[in-house]
Amino acid sequence: MTRSRWTRRAACAAVLVAAGALPATTAAPAGANHILLASLQVTPEISSVQVGATVTLTANFRSSLPNLTTTKVNFDFEGGPLATAPDVSCDIAAAANSCTVAVTATVSGTTLVRASFNGATVDATEGRLASSAASGTTADCLTVAEGESDPAACRAGDPPAAGAVAEPDDTDVVRITWRDRGLDVAPDSQPKALGETATLTATAYNLNGTTAANTPVKFEFFDASVSDPGGGNTPATPDKTCTTGPAGTCTITVTQAGDGVDLLCAWTMSAPPSMSGKATDTGVCNSEVLFDVSANDGVPSPIDDGIDVVRILWGNANPVITPPVVTPPVVTPVGSGYWLVASDGGIFAFGDAVFQGSTGAIKLNQPIVGMAATPTRKGYFLAASDGGIFAFGDAVFRGSTGAIKLNQPIVGMAATPNGGGYFLVARDGGIFAFGNAVFRGSTGAIKLAQPIVGMDVTPSGNGYFLVAADGGVFAFGDAVFRGSTGAIKLAKPIVGITTTPTGNGYYLVASDGGIFAFGDAVFRGSTGAIRLNQPIVGMSRSVTGAGYRLVASDGGIFAFGDALFKGSTGAISLNRPMVGMAGF
């Protein structure tokens, strides 16, 4: 579109002239100030609501001149659950400044809504943000004082496609996301004697974290499950269902007389998920697997994760692997501090670690999933599951994937040894390198048995390790494979990896705190035999490599070897669970 600003405004001017707002002889002077004419702003800029909820969009007529005639505003739906829905409109009455439409969807997804004055040429190239100004002061959205409910909405999430006409104009684009109710089914995995009854308890969650009543939950056995009443992997006709009661929970039961494994997918969405694999290998429900990155058995993360995969091990189908016990050598403690990070980006500093800032008071698009410290110990990076990066202290922002549509969410990060760059790793093992971090390879194109859950870099920064939930290890660059638990049936899934100072070894940590040491890594102890209040979500080693700390989702800290305990949040009621740590 190449029309000039004044030519485009002529359509709006014509409406005002007809209503007597401008003399009929008004001409378009060179460099005319188009703010004197009408422009359109729709609020809210961003809406994130539960499936079935109604969003009220308000079209605001903005002009230094009065609105003297009825003005129709058209709303066109683009993509997502309303892609094929009929367009809607509303009328701004004479002397009024706004009108509203109500929009709802019965399935999850994101729809862009392009609004325009009736009769005006629609700016089809305009994005949700029509200004790239860093401050947002000239962005295509209202201020809080003008009626916008979310103070961060002007700069939240969408690329600022400028469009064919400078802002403000008579087209505005806003975004609505409908999200599913979250689901957790417990226990994730349970052994049962033959003839016993296994009970699975489903809990549904609203977006605000409260439990959701009257929510249908469907269950389908994966192919090759011993209790499957028919052909597996047919979610269109689920094997079992229940509906949550007032407490947001419901249960199903399974009884089996023969040895074997039952693997079930459970979901809350109205549309059935896609299922593949078998109970005897790796069953995948959409992208969900048995042990997902949120550690399960609690509020799902993200909160709208409406799928869970659970397992029942009947009879002799449940061997347990116990890590070897090694007597730790006598060492001189040198550990001095650490940071813990919660899923809302809240930071908790202990020992000599200094608080440099957090996102705890910011409304995030996606939860924080990991952190990495700078080598000076005076700063740190936080990474969200959409790849958004938040830098504090002397950490320098080098780029992110926040504006990219990822195939799988980010699950972890690692900084380069000199702090001049960092890597992000996605659940499928896709690698994103920024700053002086160099891409050395990925598993993005490989069909994994279990999803990637973490990564760490070599001391040179010229290589890195990825680890999957089954303990499979993938080495790239100058990283050397030293072993894995990929062929071992684990009691609990792996949740992280930490390299030794030499890079010639690494530790894997499981959600029960079990430690697996490879190469020159030395086992110093674990919580594998301890009943934890909450699962382990991360670890960091001491500077010498002769010790390490584990952190649980409640912020409980477990120190081994020369790593010193400096405090924890185990006795504090957290707003959000811990998801990682960085220490020295």
C-alpha positions in Angstrom: 0.0 0.0 0.0 1.6 3.3 -1.1 -1.1 5.9 -0.4 0.0 9.0 1.4 -1.0 9.7 5.0 -3.3 12.6 3.9 -4.9 10.5 1.1 -5.6 7.7 3.5 -7.1 10.2 6.0 -9.4 11.6 3.3 -11.9 8.8 4.0 -12.2 9.8 7.6 -12.3 13.5 6.7 -15.2 12.8 4.4 -17.2 11.3 7.2 -16.6 14.4 9.4 -17.4 16.8 6.6 -20.7 15.1 6.0 -21.5 15.5 9.7 -20.6 19.2 9.6 -17.4 18.8 11.6 -15.3 20.4 8.9 -16.2 23.0 6.2 -16.9 21.3 2.9 -14.1 23.4 1.3 -11.4 22.1 3.7 -8.4 21.2 1.6 -5.5 18.9 2.5 -2.6 21.3 3.2 0.9 20.1 2.7 2.2 18.3 5.8 -1.3 18.4 7.4 -1.5 17.2 11.0 -3.6 14.0 10.7 -4.1 13.9 14.5 -6.9 16.4 13.9 -8.8 13.6 12.2 -10.2 10.4 13.7 -8.1 7.4 14.7 -9.0 4.0 16.1 -7.7 2.3 19.2 -9.1 -1.0 20.6 -8.7 -2.1 24.2 -7.5 -4.4 25.7 -4.4 -4.8 23.5 -3.8 -8.3 24.9 -6.3 -10.7 26.5 -5.4 -14.1 27.9 -8.5 -15.9 29.2 -9.8 -19.4 29.7 -11.6 -21.3 27.0 -15.3 -20.3 27.0 -14.7 -16.9 28.6 -16.0 -13.8 26.9 -13.7 -10.9 26.0 -15.2 -7.5 25.6 -13.4 -5.4 23.0 -13.9 -1.6 23.2 -13.4 0.5 20.0 -12.3 4.0 21.0 -12.9 6.9 18.6 -10.0 9.3 19.1 -10.0 12.8 17.6 -9.6 16.5 18.6 -12.9 17.0 16.8 -16.3 15.8 18.1 -17.9 12.7 16.7 -21.1 14.0 15.1 -22.3 11.0 13.3 -22.7 7.3 13.8 -19.5 5.5 13.0 -19.4 1.7 12.4 -16.3 -0.3 13.4 -15.7 -3.6 11.8 -13.8 -6.5 13.5 -12.1 -9.1 11.4 -10.8 -12.3 13.0 -7.4 -13.7 11.8 -6.2 -17.2 12.7 -6.7 -19.3 15.8 -10.0 -20.5 17.1 -12.0 -17.7 15.4 -10.3 -18.0 12.0 -13.5 -19.1 10.3 -15.9 -17.2 12.5 -18.1 -14.5 11.0 -16.8 -11.0 11.4 -18.6 -8.6 13.8 -19.2 -4.9 14.1 -20.4 -2.2 16.5 -21.6 1.4 16.1 -20.1 4.4 17.9 -23.2 6.6 18.3 -23.0 10.4 17.5 -21.5 12.3 20.4 -20.1 9.0 21.8 -16.5 7.9 21.8 -16.7 4.1 21.9 -18.6 0.9 21.3 -18.1 -2.7 22.3 -18.3 -6.2 21.0 -18.2 -9.5 22.9 -16.0 -12.4 21.7 -15.7 -15.9 22.9 -14.2 -19.3 21.8 -14.8 -22.9 22.8 -11.3 -24.2 21.9 -7.8 -22.9 22.8 -5.6 -20.8 20.6 -4.7 -17.2 19.6 -6.7 -15.0 17.3 -5.6 -11.5 16.1 -8.6 -9.1 15.7 -8.1 -6.4 13.1 -10.5 -3.5 13.7 -11.2 -0.6 11.2 -13.6 2.2 10.6 -16.3 1.1 8.1 -15.5 2.6 4.6 -11.9 3.2 5.4 -9.1 1.2 3.6 -8.0 -1.4 6.0 -4.3 -1.4 6.7 -3.8 -5.2 6.2 0.0 -5.0 6.9 -0.3 -3.5 10.4 0.9 -5.7 13.2 -0.3 -6.0 16.8 2.2 -3.3 17.8 2.5 -0.6 15.2 5.5 1.1 16.7 8.9 -0.2 17.6 9.7 2.6 20.1 11.5 1.0 23.0 9.6 3.1 25.6 6.2 2.2 24.1 5.1 5.8 24.4 4.2 6.0 20.7 3.1 2.4 20.4 -0.3 1.6 18.9 -2.1 1.2 22.2 -3.7 3.3 25.0 -2.1 4.3 28.2 -3.5 3.0 31.5 -5.0 6.4 32.1 -6.8 6.1 28.8 -8.4 2.8 29.7 -5.8 0.0 29.1 -6.0 -2.5 31.9 -2.5 -4.0 31.5 0.4 -1.4 31.9 2.8 -3.8 30.1 0.5 -4.5 27.2 2.1 -2.0 24.8 5.3 -4.0 24.7 4.2 -7.5 25.4 4.9 -10.3 23.0 4.2 -9.3 19.4 6.5 -8.1 16.7 5.8 -4.4 15.9 4.9 -4.6 12.2 4.6 -0.9 11.3 2.0 -1.2 8.6 1.5 1.0 5.6 0.4 4.1 7.5 2.0 5.7 10.5 0.2 5.5 13.8 -2.3 6.4 15.1 -4.6 5.5 12.1 -8.0 4.1 11.4 -6.9 0.4 11.8 -5.9 -1.3 15.1 -4.9 -4.9 15.8 -5.3 -6.6 19.2 -4.7 -10.2 20.4 -6.9 -12.7 22.3 -5.6 -16.0 23.6 -7.9 -18.6 24.9 -6.2 -21.1 27.2 -7.2 -24.6 28.4 -7.8 -25.6 31.9 -4.7 -27.1 33.4 -4.5 -30.8 34.5 -2.4 -32.9 36.8 -3.0 -36.6 37.4 -1.4 -38.2 40.3 0.6 -40.3 40.9 2.7 -40.1 37.8 3.9 -43.6 38.2 2.8 -46.3 40.6 3.7 -49.9 41.2 0.8 -52.3 42.0 0.6 -55.9 42.9 -1.5 -58.1 40.7 -5.2 -57.9 41.6 -4.8 -54.6 43.5 -6.7 -51.5 42.4 -4.8 -48.5 41.1 -6.4 -45.1 41.7 -5.6 -42.1 39.5 -6.7 -38.7 40.8 -7.2 -35.9 38.3 -7.1 -32.2 39.4 -8.2 -29.5 37.0 -6.9 -25.9 37.4 -8.2 -22.5 36.3 -5.8 -20.0 34.9 -5.5 -18.2 38.3 -4.2 -21.5 39.9 -7.4 -22.3 41.7 -9.0 -25.8 41.2 -11.7 -26.0 38.5 -15.0 -27.8 39.2 -17.3 -29.4 36.6 -14.4 -30.1 34.2 -14.6 -33.3 32.1 -11.4 -35.3 32.1 -10.8 -38.0 29.5 -8.4 -40.9 29.7 -7.1 -43.1 26.9 -4.7 -46.1 27.2 -1.7 -46.1 24.9 -1.3 -49.0 22.6 0.1 -52.2 24.2 -1.2 -51.3 27.7 -2.2 -54.5 29.5 -5.5 -53.0 30.6 -6.5 -51.5 27.3 -10.1 -52.7 26.6 -9.7 -52.1 22.9 -7.3 -50.7 20.3 -5.0 -48.1 21.9 -4.2 -44.5 20.8 -7.9 -43.7 19.9 -8.6 -40.5 21.9 -11.7 -39.7 19.9 -13.3 -42.5 21.9 -11.7 -42.3 25.3 -11.5 -45.4 27.5 -12.4 -43.7 30.8 -13.8 -40.3 31.9 -14.6 -38.5 35.1 -15.8 -35.0 35.9 -14.3 -32.9 38.6 -16.4 -32.1 41.7 -16.5 -29.0 43.9 -12.9 -29.5 45.0 -11.7 -29.7 41.3 -10.8 -33.4 41.5 -12.1 -36.7 40.2 -10.8 -40.3 40.1 -10.7 -43.4 38.0 -9.6 -46.9 39.0 -7.9 -49.7 37.1 -7.5 -53.3 38.2 -5.2 -55.9 36.5 -4.4 -59.5 37.0 -1.4 -59.8 34.7 2.2 -58.4 34.6 2.8 -55.5 32.4 2.5 -51.7 32.0 -0.4 -49.4 31.6 0.3 -45.9 30.1 -2.5 -43.4 29.9 -3.0 -40.0 28.4 -5.4 -37.7 30.3 -6.7 -34.3 29.0 -9.2 -31.6 29.6 -9.4 -30.0 26.2 -12.6 -30.4 24.1 -10.6 -31.5 21.1 -8.9 -34.9 21.4 -5.1 -34.9 21.5 -2.7 -36.7 19.1 -1.3 -39.9 20.5 1.6 -42.0 19.3 3.9 -44.7 20.6 3.3 -47.6 23.0 3.1 -48.2 26.7 6.1 -50.4 26.4 8.4 -47.7 24.8 7.7 -44.0 24.6 4.1 -42.8 24.5 3.6 -39.2 23.4 0.3 -37.3 23.8 0.6 -34.1 21.7 4.1 -33.2 23.0 3.5 -34.6 26.5 5.4 -37.6 27.8 5.4 -39.6 31.0 7.8 -37.3 33.0 7.3 -33.8 31.7 9.5 -30.8 32.5 7.2 -29.4 35.1 7.9 -32.4 37.4 4.2 -33.2 37.6 2.2 -34.1 40.7 1.3 -30.5 41.4 0.0 -27.4 39.7 0.9 -27.8 36.0 3.4 -25.4 34.5 2.4 -23.6 32.4 -1.0 -23.4 34.2 -2.9 -24.2 30.9 -1.1 -27.5 30.3 -4.2 -29.6 29.9 -2.5 -32.9 29.3 -0.8 -35.4 31.6 0.6 -38.9 31.0 0.7 -41.4 33.8 1.8 -45.0 34.3 0.8 -48.1 36.3 3.4 -50.9 36.7 1.8 -54.2 37.4 3.4 -57.2 39.2 7.1 -57.6 38.2 7.2 -54.6 35.8 8.9 -52.3 38.3 12.7 -52.9 38.9 14.3 -50.0 40.9 17.9 -48.8 40.2 19.7 -47.4 43.2 22.9 -45.2 42.6 26.0 -46.7 44.1 27.1 -45.4 47.5 30.6 -43.8 47.5 32.3 -42.5 50.6 33.1 -38.8 49.9 36.7 -37.7 50.5 37.7 -35.1 53.1 37.7 -31.7 51.4 38.0 -28.1 52.4 34.7 -26.3 52.0 35.0 -23.3 49.6 31.3 -22.8 48.5 30.1 -19.3 49.2 26.7 -18.5 47.8 23.9 -19.2 45.4 20.7 -17.8 43.8 17.4 -19.6 43.5 14.9 -18.6 40.8 11.1 -19.2 40.9 8.8 -19.6 37.8 7.7 -16.0 38.2 11.3 -14.9 38.1 11.5 -14.2 41.8 15.1 -14.3 43.0 16.4 -15.5 46.4 20.0 -14.8 47.2 22.0 -16.6 49.9 25.6 -16.4 51.2 27.8 -14.2 49.2 25.4 -14.1 46.2 23.9 -10.6 45.8 20.4 -9.8 44.6 20.6 -7.9 41.4 16.9 -7.8 40.4 14.0 -10.0 39.4 10.9 -10.3 37.3 8.8 -11.2 40.4 6.7 -8.0 40.0 6.4 -8.3 36.2 3.5 -10.0 34.4 5.4 -12.5 32.2 4.1 -14.0 28.9 5.6 -17.4 29.9 7.1 -18.7 33.1 10.8 -18.7 33.9 12.5 -22.1 33.4 16.2 -21.5 34.2 19.0 -19.1 35.0 22.7 -18.7 34.5 25.2 -16.5 36.4 28.0 -14.3 35.0 31.6 -15.3 35.7 32.0 -12.2 37.9 29.2 -13.4 40.2 27.7 -9.8 39.9 24.9 -10.6 37.5 22.7 -13.3 36.1 20.3 -14.1 33.2 16.8 -15.6 33.5 15.2 -17.5 30.6 11.4 -18.0 30.1 9.8 -20.9 28.3 9.2 -18.7 25.2 12.9 -17.9 25.2 12.5 -14.4 26.6 15.7 -13.3 28.3 16.0 -11.0 31.4 19.5 -9.7 32.3 20.4 -8.3 35.7 23.6 -6.8 37.2 26.5 -7.0 34.8 24.7 -9.6 32.6 24.2 -8.1 29.1 21.2 -9.0 27.0 22.4 -10.6 23.7 19.1 -11.6 22.1 16.2 -13.9 22.7 13.5 -16.1 21.0 10.7 -14.2 22.7 9.3 -13.0 19.3 9.8 -16.4 17.5 7.2 -19.1 17.3 9.1 -22.1 18.7 8.3 -25.7 17.9 8.9 -26.7 21.5 9.3 -24.5 24.7 12.7 -23.5 26.1 13.6 -25.7 29.1 17.0 -24.4 30.1 20.0 -22.1 29.4 23.8 -21.9 29.9 26.1 -18.9 29.7 29.5 -19.0 28.0 32.5 -19.0 30.3 33.3 -15.3 29.9 29.6 -14.3 30.1 29.6 -12.8 26.6 26.8 -15.0 25.3 24.5 -17.8 26.2 22.7 -20.8 24.8 19.0 -21.6 25.1 17.8 -25.2 24.7 14.3 -26.3 23.8 12.4 -29.4 24.8 13.2 -31.1 21.5 16.9 -30.2 21.8 16.8 -27.2 19.5 19.7 -24.8 20.3 19.6 -21.0 20.1 23.0 -19.3 20.4 23.4 -15.6 21.2 26.4 -13.2 21.7 29.7 -15.2 21.6 27.9 -18.5 22.0 28.5 -20.7 18.9 26.0 -23.2 17.6 27.6 -26.7 17.6 24.7 -28.9 16.8 21.3 -30.0 18.2 18.8 -32.8 18.5 16.0 -30.6 17.0 15.7 -33.0 14.0 16.0 -36.2 16.0 13.1 -38.2 17.4 14.0 -38.4 21.0 12.9 -41.2 23.4 12.3 -38.5 26.1 12.4 -34.7 26.0 15.5 -32.6 26.7 15.4 -31.2 30.3 18.7 -29.3 30.6 22.2 -28.4 29.3 25.6 -27.2 30.4 28.7 -25.9 28.5 32.3 -27.1 28.5 35.0 -24.9 30.2 36.2 -23.7 26.8 32.7 -22.7 25.7 33.3 -24.6 22.5 30.9 -27.4 23.3 27.9 -28.4 25.3 26.0 -31.3 26.7 22.2 -31.9 26.5 20.4 -34.3 28.8 17.0 -35.9 28.4 14.5 -36.9 31.0 15.6 -40.6 30.7 19.3 -39.5 31.3 20.3 -39.8 27.6 23.3 -37.5 27.0 24.1 -35.7 23.8 27.5 -34.1 23.3 28.4 -31.4 20.8 31.5 -29.4 19.9 34.4 -30.3 22.2 32.1 -32.0 24.7 32.9 -35.7 25.1 30.3 -38.3 25.9 31.1 -40.1 29.2 28.1 -42.2 29.8 24.3 -41.9 30.4 21.3 -43.5 32.1 19.4 -43.8 28.8 19.4 -47.6 29.0 18.5 -47.7 32.8 15.0 -47.7 34.1 15.1 -44.8 36.6 13.0 -44.4 39.7 12.4 -40.7 38.8 13.3 -38.6 35.7 16.4 -36.7 35.2 15.9 -32.9 35.6 19.4 -31.4 35.1 23.1 -31.8 34.2 26.2 -30.1 35.6 29.7 -30.4 34.2 32.9 -30.8 36.2 35.6 -28.0 36.2 37.7 -29.9 33.7 34.8 -30.7 31.4 35.8 -34.3 31.4 32.8 -35.4 33.4 29.3 -34.5 34.5 26.6 -35.1 37.0 23.0 -36.0 36.3 20.4 -35.3 38.9 16.9 -36.9 39.1 13.7 -35.3 40.6 14.2 -37.5 43.7 17.7 -36.2 44.1 19.4 -39.3 42.8 22.9 -38.4 41.5 24.6 -40.2 38.6 28.3 -39.3 38.1 30.2 -39.9 34.9 33.8 -39.3 33.7 35.9 -37.5 36.4 32.7 -36.5 38.3 32.8 -38.0 41.9 29.6 -39.0 43.7 29.3 -36.9 46.9 25.9 -38.0 48.2 22.3 -37.7 47.2 18.7 -37.5 48.4 17.6 -40.5 46.5 16.9 -42.5 49.7 15.2 -39.5 51.4 11.5 -38.7 51.2 11.4 -35.2 49.9 8.6 -32.6 50.5 9.0 -31.5 46.9 10.9 -32.7 43.9 14.4 -31.6 43.0 14.4 -29.2 40.1 18.1 -28.3 39.7 21.7 -28.4 40.9 24.9 -26.4 40.8 28.5 -27.5 41.7 31.0 -25.7 43.9 33.9 -23.8 42.3 36.3 -26.7 43.0 34.0 -29.3 41.6 34.4 -31.3 44.9 30.8 -30.6 45.9 27.3 -29.7 44.7 24.0 -28.4 45.9 20.5 -29.6 44.9 17.4 -27.4 45.0 13.8 -28.6 45.4 10.7 -26.8 44.0 10.0 -25.5 47.5 13.5 -24.0 47.7 14.9 -26.6 50.0 18.7 -26.9 49.6 20.8 -30.1 50.0 24.5 -29.6 50.1 27.2 -32.3 49.5 31.0 -32.4 49.5 32.6 -28.9 49.9 29.4 -27.1 48.9 28.1 -25.1 51.9 24.5 -24.7 52.9 23.8 -20.9 53.1 20.0 -20.9 53.6 16.8 -21.9 51.8 13.2 -21.1 51.3 12.0 -24.5 52.4 10.1 -23.0 55.3 8.7 -20.0 53.3 5.3 -20.0 51.5 6.3 -19.2 47.9 4.1 -17.4 45.3 5.6 -19.8 42.7 7.7 -22.9 42.8 11.5 -22.8 42.3 12.7 -23.9 38.9 16.5 -23.6 39.1 19.6 -22.2 40.7 23.1 -20.9 40.1 25.9 -20.9 42.6 29.6 -20.8 43.4 
